[in-house]
Amino acid sequence: MNDPAAALESLIEPAVAALHSARHVCVITGAGVSAESGVPTFRDALTGHWSKFNPEDLATPEAFERNPRFVWDWYESRREMIRRVEPNPGHYALAQLARRVPRLTLVTQNVDGLHQRAGSRGVLEYHGNILRDRCTVERVAASRSDASNDGLPKCAACGGLLRPDVVWFGEVIPAGPMLAAAEAAADCDVFLSIGTSSLVYPAAGLAECALDSGATVIEINPNPTDLSAAASIALGGASGVMLPRLLAALPPR
Ligand code: BV8
């Protein structure tokens, strides 16, 4: 079949059938789900002034230790951009899908909070949330003090230096989301991998766990990834288009 549209069409039906009969759907999303909201994907997140830096060099405890002001400037610029955008049809379709299947577990690698703003509940923030601060002394989410003698944000409770409440490279995933995501990947009948290059571990290992457990793994991504060949169904398209299409074709239960 050399007609891409027809080839894609032929994949929609089995994907819908799998979702329709699923007892438990586990979803993992990556930066691609927020791309249609105008949030650059992680690999593209370095535009303009930041274009000469590698995300893996900025999103690390070492970079923060070396130059907290520089790392905070990057995060503040991303926070400002995220505050200006809205969820897109892909985010809303996932929130609706949760109401159309018996159980849905949503794991996100994204730190932008857009799933929650679209109405998704119980989102597993595998890599934290960029809009929250965390105290580097108490190691808990914290409020900002109004006072700071060096221009860096400080903890209102103890005066310690604050950092963004995200998981940096080389840092462990928070135990709650990590365990819940692993349980869901092993238990689910359908695993949806959406908008992720499947390069960052341990998040990328969840799809492998689902495959090993016999789940139907459906990938939604306009580009091929390391997962595409192993996936049961690889839907080559944008999540903001494909997810509403799947939802519209899903028969009522
Ligand atoms: C860990 C938060 C171990 C921060 C992020 C050396 C030392 C230590 C660890 C490692 C090491 N070498 C490798 C590792 C493991 C490392 C890793 O995987 N590195 C990679 C680079 C190889 N992982 C870690 O470090 C993790 N921790 O392993 O700890 C450990 C154990 C014990 C003790 C100590 C440590 C922690 C990783 C978390 C890093 N934090 N984010 C921040 O955001 O600032 S990762 C960040 O990048 C994102 O959260 C996301 O997870 C990742 C980017 O991935 P994607 O989301 O997939 O985005 P990407 O841009 O790559 O792709 C977008 C996709 O969307 C594309 O495929 C595109 O085609 C598609 N797309 C585009 N448009 C659309 C679309 N799809 C659908 N619709 C569209 N419209």
Boltz pocket constraint, residues with backbone or C-beta under 6 A from the ligand:
constraints:
  - pocket:
      binder: B
      contacts: [[A, 29], [A, 30], [A, 31], [A, 32], [A, 33], [A, 35], [A, 36], [A, 41], [A, 42], [A, 43], [A, 44], [A, 56], [A, 59], [A, 109], [A, 110], [A, 111], [A, 127], [A, 166], [A, 167], [A, 168], [A, 169], [A, 170], [A, 171], [A, 172], [A, 173], [A, 194], [A, 195], [A, 196], [A, 197], [A, 198], [A, 199], [A, 200], [A, 201], [A, 202], [A, 203], [A, 220], [A, 221], [A, 222], [A, 223], [A, 224], [A, 225], [A, 237], [A, 238], [A, 239], [A, 240]]
      max_distance: 6.0
